[in-house]
Amino acid sequence: MNKSELVEQLAVKKSIPYKQAEDVVNLIFSSMADALIRGDRIEIRGLGSFVIKEYGTYTGRNPKTGEPIKVSPKKLPFFKVGKELKEMILG
């Protein structure tokens, strides 16, 4: 499912205009992004949690030439699936 399909399902299931459903979805996503930028953890019961993982500097390899290169430290979002969702998928 992509974002536009989510908006469409929200609009249909809640009988609201598409634009209003789009605003709701955009608000949720931007609020989640803002929380992660602040360093907060997001937990949605039954779905999972989002956190920011910090990776330090390390030496990698250029895949084309094989030369060692220094990789700068970085922060990346990480999603951990929740127990309920995992059990629903695995059966």
N, C-alpha and C positions, 0 to 999 in steps of 0.2 A: 504494500500500500504506500502510495506517495502522499505528499501534502494536499494536493488538490482532491484526491479521493477521500482523504480524511475530512476535508471541508465539506465535500458533497454529502458524505454520510451524516455528518453533524446536522447539516441543513435539512436533510430529508427526515431523519429520525426525530428531530426536535421541532420540525415544522417552522423553521425560521428562514429568513431570506439568506441567500448564498453569501452576500456581502457581510452580513452580520456574523455568520458562521466563520467566514474568513478572518474577520477581525478578532474573534475569540481565539482561533487557532494561532494567529500571529501574536496575540498578547501572551498566550501560554508559552510559546517558543521563545519570545524575546525575554520574558521573565526568567525562564530557565537559563538562557544564555547569560543574563545579567548576574544571576546567582553564581554560576560557575566562574565568571570573571572575578567576582568578589572572593572566590575561593570557598564558597559554600558547597555543601554536599546536597544533592537532590535525591530524595527517596520517594518512590511512588509504590505504595503497598500493592503487592500482587503483580507488579511489573518488573521493577528492579531499581537500581540506583546509579546515579551519575556522579563521578568525582573527577578531579583534575589530578593526573599523575605527573610528577616531575621527573625528568630524566637528566642525569648529569652529562658532562662532557665525556666522550669516548672516541676511540679511533676506529673509523670504519674503512671501507675500501670502495674506491671508485669502480663500479661494476664494468665499465668499459675498458679501463686501463689496468685495473688491479692495484693502482697506487693507493697507499694509505692516506686517508684524509681525516682531519679533525672535525668531529661533529659537535656543534654547539649545544649547550644545555637547552632544554625545551620543556614546555608544559603542554600536555595533550589531554583532551577529554576521554574518559574511559567509562563504558557502561558495563555493569555487572547485573546479569539476569537474576530475577528474584526466584525464590523457591517455588511459589505457586505457578508462575509462568513456565518454569522448567518442567514441573510435574505435568502441566496441561499438554505441553509439547511431547514429552516422552511417553505420556499415557499412563 
